[in-house]
Each structure stands twice: as C-alpha cells, then as structure tokens.
C-alpha cells in the first residue's frame, strides 16, 4: 500500500473506531436500562446484570457498524475534501477508484468483522445470555420471597416475608400451602434462609410453628426450633432452555431439524434469520459507498456539502429500513430472501454509479478581436 493510500486509510480508521465506540456506548446504556428488572424484581447481583448487558454487545455492534461507518466516513471525507486534499489527489493524477480504494478496503474489512460476529460471536453470546436469564427466571430463591410482599411462586403456595437482610436472612416468614386433597398448612417462623440439602433447594426455618388443617377439619399444631421446608416439589424438572432464532448458529438456521415441532412451524423464520446474518454485513460496504457519493460524487464546494449529505444520509436510512421490511417479509415466503441480498447490492451499485458519474460541461468559446483605440490609424 502506497503512502497516500495509508494516509487516507488512517484518516478514515480513527473516526470509524470513535464512532463505533460512541454509538455502542449509547446502545449499551439503553440496553442496560431495560435489564434493570434483573436487579429490581429478580434480586440478582450486579455481576449478573453486567454479564447480561455485556453479552448483548455483539448484536448491538452488528446493528450500529454500518451507521458508525457512514457517520465516520462523512466526517473524515468532508474534512479531506474541504481542505482540498482529495482535490490534490485528483490533480496529482490519481483516478477516482484509486482515491476511494482505501475507504472501500476499510468497509470490506468491517464487513468481514461483522460477518464473523454474525456467524459465531453473536449466537454464542446470545445463548449464554439466554441461559443466564433462564436461571434467573427459574431461581426459586429470587422468586419465592420478596420483601414486604405476598407472592404466589407456585400453585397453592403463598409466601410473605417482612424483611430480608444483606446476608440473605429472612425475617418474620409466613408460608401458606394448600394441598390437593383440600387440606392446608401454615408455617410461621422468626427467621429463614435458602439452602440446599442433597442437591435440592430447601428453606431452613428457625423458631416457628406449623398449623395443619386436614380435609376432615382437624387442626394439628406444632412448635419447632428448626424446620426444613422442601422446595423441590415446586420446581418443574422438565423445563428446558428454548433458543430463539437470534440465539442459533448458521447451520441451525439454514438446515433446521424438521423432526422438531417448533422448528418445522418456524422454518421460514429461521431461514430468514440465516440469510439476514449473511446479507447484513453488505450494508457496511454500501453505506461507505453512500458516504463517498455524498462527498466525491459532486463538485467541489467551499460552502460545504450539508444538503447533499442530508439527502444521501436519508437515502441510506431508507435503504436500511427497506432491508428490515424485506427480512420481515422473508418470514412468509422463502423466495423473498433473495431480496435480502438484492437491497444492499442494489444500493451499492446505485451509490458507485453516483461516485463515478462524470459531469460533462460544454462551453462554446467565443473569440473577439480587441477594439482599436479611437483615432488609431
């Protein structure tokens, strides 16, 4: 790579990295706000909250990369063109392709990174996040007892606790259990704590009493210092993690196991997600071409290129929206998946035609003889 190519590439690379970091930070902040329920309602640790938030990063980066590339390229190319550095390149004999080649190579590199994220990093992170959220949802210790609230974590079970300290010690615990035969049992304890015995979850209660009504109406009363309440009966042992299309690898999307009911019913949805994984990196190249079109596609202007940038930026946004619409339509008909590739490639051809369009201006030369001064012989 020649010196001028390296220079142009450096001018584009810096803003691209900064724009990606800035947009990723904003997207990550928005995602973290939606995940606050993990701490507030599910009473999970800050580490679980941070882990779930960071695992969403690969998918967010994939979505913002084309936008970051477009914004960064517009900023960098606008500065280079306004400072007439690109004009100097043309004046030095560089062709248009030579001038835009560093930008297109950068866009191709970003597209490869996006494809790698799409095919391997995103599904791995999404699966890990799904498993964590599944554990949070099935965490009996978090859903069984909520401070100052009556909860019904399982059919026939009502639980109340006055307070829970930072060490997990439950104070003034009340449990009411209705049995299938019509009987009912009520537990009251001064303190309680979640634990495991023999690999099964239990609730250890201290200094309390047990009142049991049989179906015949007989009341049995028992005081205890320590009592072990088995919680395993309220846990569904056959519940499994279900992976959504966004959590699956490419081969699982394009070649689903049609013996499975869910996969057979959602075959078109899986296929649409698979083709979206392959086609979405193309938008990085297309958006770079749009940025080049906005700056290099027209003539030089000392007043800037705000209007042209706004028009082409709007066209790029519209193109991406069309891409999302096509992806949604692909869930109803398999042939529409072809359009998932046609939309970005068509936008790329359109933008490159604008970059390489030659403006031909014909001027008629008029030659006039100088007027002879009055009185000349």
MARROTOR-23077 format. One record per residue (C-alpha): x, y, z; chain; residue number from 1. Coordinates in steps of 0.001 Angstrom, whole numbers. Layout:
<pts>
u=X v=Y w=Z c=A k=NUM
...
</pts>
This chain:
<pts>
u=0 v=0 w=0 c=A k=1
u=1388 v=3377 w=-1020 c=A k=2
u=1943 v=6284 w=1331 c=A k=3
u=-1080 v=8244 w=115 c=A k=4
u=-3305 v=5160 w=499 c=A k=5
u=-2101 v=4627 w=4072 c=A k=6
u=-2730 v=8283 w=4835 c=A k=7
u=-6308 v=8173 w=3529 c=A k=8
u=-6939 v=4918 w=5399 c=A k=9
u=-5695 v=6409 w=8688 c=A k=10
u=-7934 v=9443 w=8229 c=A k=11
u=-10945 v=7135 w=7922 c=A k=12
u=-9998 v=4499 w=10508 c=A k=13
u=-9769 v=6829 w=13513 c=A k=14
u=-13271 v=8363 w=13168 c=A k=15
u=-14730 v=4904 w=12444 c=A k=16
u=-13367 v=3463 w=15709 c=A k=17
u=-14511 v=6500 w=17697 c=A k=18
u=-17982 v=6490 w=16146 c=A k=19
u=-18379 v=2762 w=16804 c=A k=20
u=-17362 v=3140 w=20458 c=A k=21
u=-19653 v=6135 w=20973 c=A k=22
u=-22710 v=4526 w=19359 c=A k=23
u=-22034 v=1198 w=21117 c=A k=24
u=-21877 v=3002 w=24473 c=A k=25
u=-25229 v=4696 w=23824 c=A k=26
u=-26822 v=1413 w=22706 c=A k=27
u=-25337 v=-414 w=25697 c=A k=28
u=-26748 v=2205 w=28062 c=A k=29
u=-30197 v=1811 w=26527 c=A k=30
u=-29983 v=-1980 w=26845 c=A k=31
u=-28796 v=-1786 w=30456 c=A k=32
u=-31845 v=304 w=31407 c=A k=33
u=-34138 v=-2396 w=30049 c=A k=34
u=-32283 v=-5032 w=32077 c=A k=35
u=-32652 v=-3249 w=35423 c=A k=36
u=-35551 v=-5581 w=36196 c=A k=37
u=-32958 v=-8301 w=36866 c=A k=38
u=-31764 v=-6414 w=39943 c=A k=39
u=-35001 v=-4717 w=40998 c=A k=40
u=-37539 v=-7544 w=40607 c=A k=41
u=-35410 v=-10676 w=40471 c=A k=42
u=-32977 v=-9572 w=43199 c=A k=43
u=-29917 v=-10719 w=41271 c=A k=44
u=-26404 v=-9429 w=41817 c=A k=45
u=-24819 v=-6551 w=39915 c=A k=46
u=-22429 v=-9073 w=38328 c=A k=47
u=-25355 v=-10931 w=36683 c=A k=48
u=-26761 v=-7610 w=35448 c=A k=49
u=-23374 v=-6607 w=33997 c=A k=50
u=-22884 v=-10020 w=32391 c=A k=51
u=-26275 v=-9971 w=30644 c=A k=52
u=-25709 v=-6401 w=29454 c=A k=53
u=-22254 v=-7122 w=28005 c=A k=54
u=-23468 v=-10293 w=26278 c=A k=55
u=-25855 v=-8118 w=24250 c=A k=56
u=-22889 v=-6141 w=22880 c=A k=57
u=-22106 v=-8313 w=19777 c=A k=58
u=-25639 v=-7938 w=18434 c=A k=59
u=-25619 v=-4194 w=19145 c=A k=60
u=-22259 v=-3751 w=17400 c=A k=61
u=-23594 v=-5546 w=14321 c=A k=62
u=-26522 v=-3145 w=14140 c=A k=63
u=-24514 v=56 w=14618 c=A k=64
u=-21450 v=-766 w=12481 c=A k=65
u=-22966 v=453 w=9161 c=A k=66
u=-24221 v=3646 w=10832 c=A k=67
u=-20859 v=4257 w=12522 c=A k=68
u=-19065 v=3691 w=9229 c=A k=69
u=-21373 v=6108 w=7394 c=A k=70
u=-21025 v=8848 w=10031 c=A k=71
u=-17258 v=8456 w=10343 c=A k=72
u=-16724 v=8409 w=6573 c=A k=73
u=-18851 v=11525 w=6101 c=A k=74
u=-16899 v=13405 w=8769 c=A k=75
u=-13465 v=12320 w=7520 c=A k=76
u=-14178 v=12707 w=3798 c=A k=77
u=-15854 v=16073 w=4299 c=A k=78
u=-12760 v=17366 w=6099 c=A k=79
u=-10411 v=15971 w=3439 c=A k=80
u=-12472 v=17457 w=610 c=A k=81
u=-12952 v=20822 w=2322 c=A k=82
u=-9184 v=21053 w=2922 c=A k=83
u=-8772 v=20214 w=-793 c=A k=84
u=-6636 v=17160 w=-28 c=A k=85
u=-8814 v=14987 w=-2252 c=A k=86
u=-8650 v=17667 w=-4968 c=A k=87
u=-4851 v=17473 w=-4750 c=A k=88
u=-5074 v=13672 w=-5183 c=A k=89
u=-7079 v=14132 w=-8377 c=A k=90
u=-4729 v=16866 w=-9570 c=A k=91
u=-1789 v=14515 w=-8975 c=A k=92
u=-3196 v=12050 w=-11497 c=A k=93
u=-4983 v=9625 w=-9130 c=A k=94
u=-8099 v=8038 w=-10583 c=A k=95
u=-11401 v=8020 w=-8708 c=A k=96
u=-11011 v=4351 w=-7912 c=A k=97
u=-7519 v=4994 w=-6527 c=A k=98
u=-8911 v=7723 w=-4258 c=A k=99
u=-11843 v=5683 w=-2943 c=A k=100
u=-9942 v=2371 w=-2709 c=A k=101
u=-8736 v=2883 w=932 c=A k=102
u=-12299 v=3677 w=2029 c=A k=103
u=-13688 v=607 w=248 c=A k=104
u=-10965 v=-1639 w=1668 c=A k=105
u=-11858 v=-369 w=5146 c=A k=106
u=-15539 v=-1073 w=4502 c=A k=107
u=-14711 v=-4603 w=3296 c=A k=108
u=-12656 v=-5212 w=6432 c=A k=109
u=-15531 v=-4026 w=8641 c=A k=110
u=-17911 v=-6283 w=6665 c=A k=111
u=-15680 v=-9294 w=7363 c=A k=112
u=-15637 v=-8436 w=11079 c=A k=113
u=-19438 v=-8082 w=11041 c=A k=114
u=-19790 v=-11462 w=9306 c=A k=115
u=-17557 v=-13102 w=11919 c=A k=116
u=-19661 v=-11559 w=14686 c=A k=117
u=-22866 v=-12680 w=12982 c=A k=118
u=-21846 v=-16288 w=12459 c=A k=119
u=-20041 v=-17127 w=15686 c=A k=120
u=-19777 v=-14427 w=18365 c=A k=121
u=-23393 v=-13225 w=18385 c=A k=122
u=-25060 v=-16666 w=18693 c=A k=123
u=-22560 v=-17754 w=21358 c=A k=124
u=-23191 v=-14579 w=23391 c=A k=125
u=-26969 v=-14795 w=22854 c=A k=126
u=-27022 v=-18419 w=24058 c=A k=127
u=-25043 v=-17540 w=27167 c=A k=128
u=-27399 v=-14628 w=27865 c=A k=129
u=-30460 v=-16827 w=27317 c=A k=130
u=-29134 v=-19418 w=29775 c=A k=131
u=-28442 v=-16761 w=32410 c=A k=132
u=-31928 v=-15301 w=32002 c=A k=133
u=-33388 v=-18800 w=32235 c=A k=134
u=-31545 v=-19381 w=35512 c=A k=135
u=-32780 v=-16020 w=36796 c=A k=136
u=-36359 v=-16839 w=35857 c=A k=137
u=-36204 v=-20268 w=37492 c=A k=138
u=-34258 v=-19047 w=40531 c=A k=139
u=-36660 v=-20081 w=43277 c=A k=140
u=-34729 v=-18148 w=45911 c=A k=141
u=-35324 v=-14912 w=43995 c=A k=142
u=-38997 v=-15533 w=43119 c=A k=143
u=-40169 v=-17281 w=46291 c=A k=144
u=-39694 v=-14428 w=48759 c=A k=145
u=-39967 v=-10690 w=48142 c=A k=146
u=-39543 v=-8259 w=50942 c=A k=147
u=-42857 v=-6894 w=52224 c=A k=148
u=-44944 v=-8641 w=49521 c=A k=149
u=-47281 v=-11605 w=49351 c=A k=150
u=-46108 v=-13783 w=46458 c=A k=151
u=-47525 v=-16897 w=44819 c=A k=152
u=-44474 v=-18579 w=43226 c=A k=153
u=-46342 v=-21864 w=42678 c=A k=154
u=-49973 v=-23014 w=42560 c=A k=155
u=-51355 v=-23390 w=46087 c=A k=156
u=-48388 v=-21623 w=47711 c=A k=157
u=-48403 v=-18147 w=49284 c=A k=158
u=-45300 v=-16633 w=50859 c=A k=159
u=-44678 v=-13411 w=52815 c=A k=160
u=-41547 v=-12028 w=54493 c=A k=161
u=-41297 v=-8813 w=56449 c=A k=162
u=-37657 v=-8138 w=55539 c=A k=163
u=-34533 v=-9707 w=54032 c=A k=164
u=-31109 v=-8546 w=55156 c=A k=165
u=-27978 v=-8265 w=53013 c=A k=166
u=-26795 v=-11714 w=54115 c=A k=167
u=-29956 v=-13402 w=52791 c=A k=168
u=-31532 v=-13938 w=56237 c=A k=169
u=-35337 v=-13745 w=56023 c=A k=170
u=-37216 v=-12211 w=58979 c=A k=171
u=-40825 v=-12914 w=60067 c=A k=172
u=-41620 v=-15515 w=57442 c=A k=173
u=-45150 v=-16687 w=56617 c=A k=174
u=-45959 v=-19623 w=54281 c=A k=175
u=-49423 v=-20953 w=53448 c=A k=176
u=-49720 v=-24135 w=51386 c=A k=177
u=-52976 v=-25562 w=50047 c=A k=178
u=-52930 v=-29282 w=49316 c=A k=179
u=-54677 v=-31170 w=46541 c=A k=180
u=-56859 v=-33131 w=48990 c=A k=181
u=-58385 v=-29921 w=50385 c=A k=182
u=-56140 v=-29597 w=53430 c=A k=183
u=-53917 v=-26605 w=54209 c=A k=184
u=-50707 v=-25987 w=56129 c=A k=185
u=-49439 v=-22696 w=57529 c=A k=186
u=-45841 v=-22067 w=58619 c=A k=187
u=-44732 v=-19103 w=60701 c=A k=188
u=-41078 v=-18556 w=61601 c=A k=189
u=-38961 v=-15779 w=63061 c=A k=190
u=-36148 v=-16417 w=60605 c=A k=191
u=-35460 v=-18379 w=57456 c=A k=192
u=-32707 v=-18955 w=54928 c=A k=193
u=-32440 v=-20578 w=51499 c=A k=194
u=-30093 v=-23555 w=51322 c=A k=195
u=-29505 v=-26873 w=49564 c=A k=196
u=-29726 v=-30350 w=51065 c=A k=197
u=-28770 v=-33329 w=48939 c=A k=198
u=-28667 v=-31130 w=45856 c=A k=199
u=-32269 v=-29997 w=46397 c=A k=200
u=-33368 v=-26478 w=47371 c=A k=201
u=-34805 v=-26138 w=50865 c=A k=202
u=-35922 v=-23351 w=53193 c=A k=203
u=-34448 v=-23573 w=56669 c=A k=204
u=-36863 v=-22033 w=59202 c=A k=205
u=-35980 v=-21206 w=62822 c=A k=206
u=-38180 v=-20608 w=65899 c=A k=207
u=-41628 v=-21044 w=64471 c=A k=208
u=-44809 v=-23057 w=64364 c=A k=209
u=-46759 v=-25236 w=61979 c=A k=210
u=-50587 v=-25372 w=61823 c=A k=211
u=-52088 v=-28062 w=59632 c=A k=212
u=-55765 v=-28448 w=58761 c=A k=213
u=-56673 v=-31870 w=57432 c=A k=214
u=-59530 v=-32374 w=54958 c=A k=215
u=-61667 v=-33618 w=57856 c=A k=216
u=-61233 v=-30280 w=59679 c=A k=217
u=-58772 v=-31477 w=62320 c=A k=218
u=-56144 v=-28923 w=63411 c=A k=219
u=-52621 v=-30081 w=64231 c=A k=220
u=-50284 v=-27582 w=65865 c=A k=221
u=-46511 v=-27972 w=66148 c=A k=222
u=-43833 v=-25646 w=67524 c=A k=223
u=-40260 v=-26047 w=66306 c=A k=224
u=-36826 v=-24597 w=66738 c=A k=225
u=-35652 v=-25713 w=63293 c=A k=226
u=-37680 v=-26953 w=60353 c=A k=227
u=-36660 v=-27887 w=56798 c=A k=228
u=-39217 v=-26988 w=54137 c=A k=229
u=-38602 v=-28853 w=50864 c=A k=230
u=-38843 v=-26597 w=47800 c=A k=231
u=-38054 v=-29171 w=45116 c=A k=232
u=-41758 v=-30007 w=44752 c=A k=233
u=-42337 v=-26527 w=43299 c=A k=234
u=-39632 v=-26797 w=40636 c=A k=235
u=-40519 v=-28143 w=37193 c=A k=236
u=-37797 v=-30618 w=36331 c=A k=237
u=-38674 v=-30925 w=32648 c=A k=238
u=-38322 v=-27199 w=31842 c=A k=239
u=-35538 v=-26572 w=29318 c=A k=240
u=-33880 v=-23540 w=27752 c=A k=241
u=-35504 v=-22602 w=24433 c=A k=242
u=-33213 v=-20902 w=21934 c=A k=243
u=-34781 v=-18227 w=19737 c=A k=244
u=-33669 v=-17709 w=16098 c=A k=245
u=-31253 v=-14958 w=17191 c=A k=246
u=-29524 v=-17482 w=19508 c=A k=247
u=-28849 v=-20105 w=16854 c=A k=248
u=-25829 v=-20774 w=14661 c=A k=249
u=-25998 v=-20523 w=10880 c=A k=250
u=-26284 v=-24269 w=10208 c=A k=251
u=-29188 v=-24471 w=12680 c=A k=252
u=-30951 v=-21664 w=10824 c=A k=253
u=-30439 v=-22849 w=7254 c=A k=254
u=-30826 v=-26571 w=7998 c=A k=255
u=-33246 v=-26875 w=10946 c=A k=256
u=-34260 v=-30211 w=12411 c=A k=257
u=-37694 v=-30604 w=10846 c=A k=258
u=-38481 v=-33507 w=13168 c=A k=259
u=-38957 v=-30928 w=15906 c=A k=260
u=-42420 v=-29361 w=16012 c=A k=261
u=-41297 v=-25815 w=16747 c=A k=262
u=-38597 v=-25820 w=14078 c=A k=263
u=-40970 v=-27198 w=11474 c=A k=264
u=-43546 v=-24482 w=12208 c=A k=265
u=-40907 v=-21728 w=12217 c=A k=266
u=-38800 v=-22968 w=9291 c=A k=267
u=-39286 v=-19782 w=7232 c=A k=268
u=-38486 v=-17584 w=10227 c=A k=269
u=-35240 v=-19474 w=10839 c=A k=270
u=-34347 v=-19263 w=7143 c=A k=271
u=-34963 v=-15500 w=7100 c=A k=272
u=-32694 v=-15019 w=10129 c=A k=273
u=-29959 v=-17100 w=8492 c=A k=274
u=-29965 v=-15065 w=5285 c=A k=275
u=-30084 v=-11840 w=7300 c=A k=276
u=-26877 v=-12938 w=9068 c=A k=277
u=-25172 v=-13390 w=5685 c=A k=278
u=-26538 v=-10273 w=3955 c=A k=279
u=-26402 v=-7633 w=6706 c=A k=280
u=-22572 v=-7169 w=6533 c=A k=281
u=-23033 v=-5917 w=2952 c=A k=282
u=-24602 v=-2737 w=4345 c=A k=283
u=-21178 v=-1709 w=5655 c=A k=284
u=-19814 v=-1579 w=2095 c=A k=285
u=-22982 v=49 w=771 c=A k=286
u=-23009 v=2783 w=3417 c=A k=287
u=-19349 v=3575 w=2736 c=A k=288
u=-20252 v=3952 w=-941 c=A k=289
u=-23069 v=6302 w=47 c=A k=290
u=-20599 v=8437 w=2051 c=A k=291
u=-18245 v=8582 w=-938 c=A k=292
u=-21157 v=9523 w=-3172 c=A k=293
u=-22133 v=12370 w=-844 c=A k=294
u=-18640 v=13916 w=-833 c=A k=295
u=-16891 v=12887 w=-4053 c=A k=296
u=-19921 v=12341 w=-6259 c=A k=297
u=-20459 v=16058 w=-6812 c=A k=298
u=-18351 v=19084 w=-7495 c=A k=299
u=-16134 v=20919 w=-5022 c=A k=300
u=-17896 v=23478 w=-2833 c=A k=301
u=-16330 v=25874 w=-374 c=A k=302
u=-19700 v=26246 w=1364 c=A k=303
u=-19765 v=22604 w=2411 c=A k=304
u=-21896 v=19636 w=1482 c=A k=305
u=-24613 v=19746 w=4149 c=A k=306
u=-27555 v=19459 w=1793 c=A k=307
u=-26006 v=16650 w=-218 c=A k=308
u=-25011 v=14783 w=2950 c=A k=309
u=-28540 v=15114 w=4374 c=A k=310
u=-30142 v=13789 w=1172 c=A k=311
u=-27821 v=10818 w=806 c=A k=312
u=-27931 v=10087 w=4547 c=A k=313
u=-31718 v=9942 w=4306 c=A k=314
u=-31431 v=7612 w=1311 c=A k=315
u=-29118 v=5309 w=3281 c=A k=316
u=-31546 v=5235 w=6216 c=A k=317
u=-34454 v=4455 w=3867 c=A k=318
u=-32440 v=1650 w=2275 c=A k=319
u=-31800 v=44 w=5670 c=A k=320
u=-35472 v=294 w=6601 c=A k=321
u=-36360 v=-1434 w=3329 c=A k=322
u=-33880 v=-4155 w=4336 c=A k=323
u=-35696 v=-4718 w=7627 c=A k=324
u=-39049 v=-4825 w=5820 c=A k=325
u=-37696 v=-7399 w=3375 c=A k=326
u=-36351 v=-9509 w=6245 c=A k=327
u=-39783 v=-9468 w=7889 c=A k=328
u=-41401 v=-10401 w=4581 c=A k=329
u=-38994 v=-13325 w=4194 c=A k=330
u=-40702 v=-14993 w=7147 c=A k=331
u=-43758 v=-15524 w=4940 c=A k=332
u=-42146 v=-16559 w=1637 c=A k=333
u=-38724 v=-18152 w=1111 c=A k=334
u=-38062 v=-16518 w=-2290 c=A k=335
u=-38055 v=-13057 w=-686 c=A k=336
u=-34716 v=-13983 w=909 c=A k=337
u=-33120 v=-13162 w=-2444 c=A k=338
u=-34139 v=-9552 w=-1893 c=A k=339
u=-32149 v=-9501 w=1353 c=A k=340
u=-29036 v=-9557 w=-849 c=A k=341
u=-30517 v=-7503 w=-3689 c=A k=342
u=-31314 v=-4479 w=-1471 c=A k=343
u=-27744 v=-3761 w=-237 c=A k=344
u=-26138 v=-4758 w=-3551 c=A k=345
u=-28567 v=-2564 w=-5463 c=A k=346
u=-27813 v=319 w=-3107 c=A k=347
u=-24088 v=-278 w=-3627 c=A k=348
u=-24444 v=-154 w=-7417 c=A k=349
u=-26550 v=2998 w=-7155 c=A k=350
u=-24002 v=4742 w=-4922 c=A k=351
u=-20998 v=3726 w=-7037 c=A k=352
u=-22738 v=4997 w=-10163 c=A k=353
u=-23046 v=8346 w=-8388 c=A k=354
u=-19359 v=8292 w=-7400 c=A k=355
u=-18113 v=7534 w=-10939 c=A k=356
u=-20607 v=9700 w=-12769 c=A k=357
u=-18776 v=12205 w=-14962 c=A k=358
u=-20071 v=15687 w=-15301 c=A k=359
u=-19634 v=16907 w=-18862 c=A k=360
u=-19943 v=20631 w=-19362 c=A k=361
u=-19707 v=22037 w=-22868 c=A k=362
u=-18742 v=25612 w=-23275 c=A k=363
u=-18673 v=27489 w=-26564 c=A k=364
u=-15536 v=29539 w=-26936 c=A k=365
u=-16109 v=32967 w=-28336 c=A k=366
u=-13141 v=34853 w=-29785 c=A k=367
u=-13415 v=38616 w=-30105 c=A k=368
u=-10903 v=40927 w=-31650 c=A k=369
u=-9665 v=43713 w=-29407 c=A k=370
u=-11210 v=47045 w=-30189 c=A k=371
u=-8862 v=49529 w=-31761 c=A k=372
u=-8482 v=52695 w=-29755 c=A k=373
u=-10326 v=55721 w=-31114 c=A k=374
u=-8326 v=57738 w=-33563 c=A k=375
u=-5871 v=54980 w=-34356 c=A k=376
u=-4780 v=54773 w=-37975 c=A k=377
</pts>
